[in-house]
Amino acid sequence: MSITNRTIDGGKAFDWGKTSEDYAKYRDIYPQEFYDKIIGRKLCVSGQSVLDMGTGTGVLPRNMYRYGAKWTGTDISEEQIEQAKILSQGMDIGYCAFSAEDLDFPDHSFDVITACQCFWYFDHERIMPKLFRMLKPNGRILVMYMAWLPFEDKIAGASEELVLRYNPAWSGAGETMHPIWIPDCYSEKFELVYHEEYPLEVPFTRESWNGRMKACRGIGASLTDTEIAAWEQEHKELLAEIAPAEFSILHYGAIAELKKI
């Protein structure tokens, strides 16, 4: 499903379904520390029911399944949900394809609602009352994010510059470590009880980093096949010049926990 948002990439359309296969292969990259931060908050664990909005290929439910929570994942992209189902075979995870704005689970369905790498895409004035309704008393919204740091990591910075050459309107560039933005409307019914931002070293090979970059919104989700092929050839040549066979990319992780009041 093609999405256009004037506040994202200058209004250039993008479609995660175009890059679902690469997303499934190359974007399951959160290190254990990322998940430990969630478990450390005693969230998404045994005895809890969790809704993962914008689940993509089900990275969060699949990797946290072993901690015992009952997971449901939703995403606007049918292609992403199909990949999630394939990768989750043998796991009791429910998936369905619809947007966050169309969520309509019964009242008090979930202990926790998660949003990882997707929170800024939502119409918060519309979804905030729904999230409040669907959460149990004292329920939590858990927002998570991880991004490379282009000004501090040479390889990340060079790769990002190449994305911008092919897609100058891409607004995903120039990340620095900062707290997750929580829209003002949430203060009506939720309290921010915790946030943390922390550095992460994420391991890659040239192939996996090329795949990770190809599966970003600025390339695989928005460019034509011809443009993607040209970018990928140039990116592989760039990595052969500046990157060893195996390396780490400096990222930061961020978490924000909202409590229903």
C-alpha positions as CSV (number, residue, x, y, z in Angstrom):
1,M,0.0,0.0,0.0
2,S,1.5,3.3,-1.1
3,I,1.6,6.0,1.6
4,T,2.0,9.7,1.1
5,N,2.6,12.1,4.0
6,R,3.7,15.7,3.4
7,T,5.7,15.6,6.7
8,I,7.8,12.6,5.5
9,D,10.2,12.6,2.6
10,G,8.7,15.9,1.3
11,G,5.5,14.0,0.5
12,K,7.2,11.4,-1.8
13,A,5.1,8.2,-1.8
14,F,6.6,5.0,-0.2
15,D,5.3,1.4,0.1
16,W,6.9,-1.0,2.5
17,G,5.4,-3.8,0.5
18,K,7.9,-3.1,-2.3
19,T,10.8,-4.1,-0.1
20,S,9.2,-6.7,2.2
21,E,11.5,-9.6,1.1
22,D,14.6,-7.5,1.8
23,Y,13.0,-6.2,5.0
24,A,12.4,-9.8,6.2
25,K,16.0,-10.8,5.3
26,Y,18.0,-7.8,6.5
27,R,16.1,-5.8,9.1
28,D,15.9,-8.3,12.0
29,I,19.0,-6.7,13.5
30,Y,18.2,-5.6,17.1
31,P,20.9,-6.7,19.5
32,Q,20.0,-8.5,22.7
33,E,20.5,-5.3,24.7
34,F,17.5,-3.8,22.8
35,Y,15.2,-6.6,24.1
36,D,16.8,-6.6,27.6
37,K,15.6,-3.0,28.0
38,I,12.0,-4.1,27.5
39,I,12.3,-7.1,29.8
40,G,13.9,-4.8,32.4
41,R,10.7,-2.8,32.5
42,K,8.8,-6.1,33.2
43,L,6.9,-5.6,30.0
44,C,6.0,-8.1,27.1
45,V,6.5,-11.1,29.4
46,S,4.5,-14.1,30.5
47,G,0.9,-13.4,31.6
48,Q,0.6,-10.3,29.4
49,S,-1.3,-9.7,26.2
50,V,0.6,-7.5,23.8
51,L,-0.4,-5.7,20.6
52,D,2.4,-4.7,18.3
53,M,1.4,-1.9,16.0
54,G,3.3,-1.4,12.7
55,T,4.7,-4.9,13.3
56,G,6.3,-5.1,9.8
57,T,7.7,-8.6,9.4
58,G,7.0,-9.4,13.0
59,V,10.5,-8.7,14.3
60,L,9.4,-7.7,17.8
61,P,6.8,-10.5,18.4
62,R,9.1,-13.2,16.9
63,N,12.2,-12.2,19.0
64,M,10.2,-11.7,22.2
65,Y,8.0,-14.8,21.8
66,R,10.3,-16.8,24.1
67,Y,9.5,-14.5,27.1
68,G,5.9,-15.8,27.2
69,A,3.6,-12.9,26.3
70,K,0.6,-13.5,24.0
71,W,1.3,-11.4,20.9
72,T,-0.9,-9.8,18.2
73,G,0.8,-7.9,15.3
74,T,-0.8,-5.5,12.9
75,D,0.6,-3.6,9.9
76,I,-0.8,-1.5,7.1
77,S,1.1,-3.6,4.5
78,E,-0.3,-6.9,3.5
79,E,3.1,-7.9,2.1
80,Q,4.8,-7.3,5.4
81,I,2.2,-9.3,7.2
82,E,2.6,-12.2,4.8
83,Q,6.4,-12.2,5.5
84,A,5.6,-12.1,9.3
85,K,3.4,-15.1,9.0
86,I,6.1,-17.1,7.1
87,L,8.8,-16.2,9.6
88,S,6.6,-16.9,12.6
89,Q,5.6,-20.5,11.7
90,G,5.3,-22.6,14.8
91,M,4.6,-19.6,17.0
92,D,1.2,-18.7,18.3
93,I,1.2,-15.1,17.1
94,G,-1.9,-13.5,15.5
95,Y,-1.3,-11.2,12.6
96,C,-3.7,-9.0,10.6
97,A,-3.2,-6.3,8.0
98,F,-4.8,-2.9,8.7
99,S,-3.6,0.5,9.7
100,A,-3.2,1.8,13.2
101,E,-6.0,4.2,12.7
102,D,-8.4,1.3,11.9
103,L,-7.5,-0.7,15.1
104,D,-10.8,-1.9,16.7
105,F,-10.0,-4.5,19.3
106,P,-12.4,-4.8,22.3
107,D,-12.0,-2.7,25.4
108,H,-9.3,-3.8,27.9
109,S,-7.8,-6.3,25.4
110,F,-4.1,-5.6,26.1
111,D,-1.6,-5.1,28.9
112,V,0.9,-3.5,26.6
113,I,0.8,-1.9,23.2
114,T,4.1,-1.6,21.4
115,A,5.2,0.6,18.5
116,C,8.7,0.0,17.2
117,Q,10.2,2.1,14.3
118,C,6.8,3.3,13.3
119,F,5.3,5.8,15.9
120,W,5.7,8.9,13.8
121,Y,3.6,7.5,10.9
122,F,0.4,7.4,12.9
123,D,-2.5,10.0,13.2
124,H,-2.2,10.3,17.0
125,E,-5.3,12.4,17.5
126,R,-7.3,9.5,16.1
127,I,-5.5,6.6,17.6
128,M,-4.7,7.8,21.1
129,P,-8.3,7.4,22.4
130,K,-8.4,3.9,20.8
131,L,-5.2,2.8,22.5
132,F,-6.5,4.1,25.8
133,R,-9.7,2.1,25.4
134,M,-8.0,-1.1,24.3
135,L,-5.5,-1.1,27.2
136,K,-6.3,-2.7,30.5
137,P,-6.2,-0.5,33.7
138,N,-2.6,0.6,34.3
139,G,-1.7,-0.7,30.8
140,R,1.3,0.6,29.0
141,I,2.3,2.0,25.6
142,L,5.9,1.1,24.8
143,V,7.5,3.1,22.0
144,M,10.9,1.9,20.7
145,Y,13.4,3.1,18.1
146,M,16.9,2.3,16.8
147,A,18.9,4.3,14.3
148,W,22.5,4.5,13.0
149,L,24.4,7.6,13.9
150,P,25.8,9.1,10.6
151,F,27.9,11.9,12.1
152,E,29.7,9.5,14.4
153,D,30.1,6.4,12.2
154,K,32.0,6.8,8.9
155,I,30.4,3.9,7.0
156,A,26.9,4.9,8.1
157,G,27.5,8.5,7.1
158,A,28.8,7.5,3.6
159,S,25.9,5.2,3.0
160,E,23.5,7.8,4.0
161,E,25.0,10.4,1.7
162,L,24.5,7.9,-1.2
163,V,20.9,7.5,-0.3
164,L,20.4,11.3,-0.4
165,R,22.0,11.4,-3.9
166,Y,19.3,9.1,-5.2
167,N,16.5,10.5,-3.0
168,P,17.2,14.1,-1.8
169,A,13.8,14.4,-0.2
170,W,14.4,11.5,2.2
171,S,13.8,12.8,5.7
172,G,15.3,9.8,7.5
173,A,18.9,11.3,7.4
174,G,20.9,13.1,10.0
175,E,19.9,11.2,13.1
176,T,21.4,12.1,16.5
177,M,20.7,10.6,19.9
178,H,17.5,12.1,21.4
179,P,14.4,11.1,23.3
180,I,11.5,9.7,21.4
181,W,8.9,12.4,20.5
182,I,5.6,11.8,22.2
183,P,2.7,14.0,20.9
184,D,1.0,16.4,23.4
185,C,-2.4,14.6,23.0
186,Y,-1.1,11.6,25.0
187,S,-0.8,13.7,28.1
188,E,-4.6,13.7,28.4
189,K,-4.8,10.0,29.2
190,F,-1.2,8.8,29.7
191,E,1.8,9.6,31.8
192,L,5.4,9.2,30.5
193,V,6.9,7.1,33.3
194,Y,10.2,6.2,31.7
195,H,12.5,7.0,28.8
196,E,16.1,6.0,28.0
197,E,18.5,6.6,25.1
198,Y,21.7,4.5,24.8
199,P,24.4,3.6,22.3
200,L,24.5,0.3,20.5
201,E,27.1,-1.4,18.3
202,V,25.3,-3.5,15.6
203,P,27.4,-6.1,13.7
204,F,27.2,-6.3,9.8
205,T,28.9,-7.7,6.8
206,R,29.1,-5.8,3.6
207,E,26.1,-7.8,2.3
208,S,23.9,-7.4,5.3
209,W,24.6,-3.7,5.6
210,N,23.9,-3.2,1.9
211,G,20.6,-5.1,2.5
212,R,19.8,-3.1,5.5
213,M,20.2,0.2,3.6
214,K,18.4,-1.1,0.6
215,A,15.4,-2.0,2.8
216,C,15.1,1.6,4.2
217,R,12.3,3.9,3.2
218,G,14.6,6.1,1.1
219,I,15.6,3.3,-1.3
220,G,13.6,0.1,-1.4
221,A,10.2,1.5,-0.3
222,S,10.2,4.5,-2.6
223,L,12.5,4.3,-5.7
224,T,11.9,2.6,-9.0
225,D,13.5,-0.8,-9.7
226,T,16.0,0.9,-12.1
227,E,17.0,3.4,-9.5
228,I,17.3,0.7,-6.8
229,A,19.6,-1.4,-9.0
230,A,21.8,1.6,-9.8
231,W,22.0,2.6,-6.1
232,E,22.8,-0.9,-5.0
233,Q,25.6,-1.3,-7.5
234,E,27.2,2.0,-6.4
235,H,26.7,1.2,-2.7
236,K,28.4,-2.2,-3.1
237,E,31.3,-0.5,-4.8
238,L,31.5,2.1,-2.0
239,L,31.5,-0.6,0.7
240,A,34.3,-2.5,-1.1
241,E,36.4,0.7,-0.8
242,I,35.6,1.8,2.8
243,A,34.4,-1.2,4.8
244,P,36.1,-4.4,5.9
245,A,34.4,-7.7,5.3
246,E,32.8,-7.5,8.8
247,F,32.3,-4.4,10.9
248,S,29.9,-2.8,13.4
249,I,27.8,0.3,12.9
250,L,27.2,2.7,15.8
251,H,23.5,3.1,16.5
252,Y,21.5,4.3,19.4
253,G,18.4,2.8,20.9
254,A,15.6,4.6,22.6
255,I,12.6,3.6,24.6
256,A,9.6,5.5,26.0
257,E,7.0,4.0,28.4
258,L,3.6,5.6,28.8
259,K,1.2,4.5,31.6
260,K,-2.6,4.7,31.2
261,I,-4.1,7.0,33.8
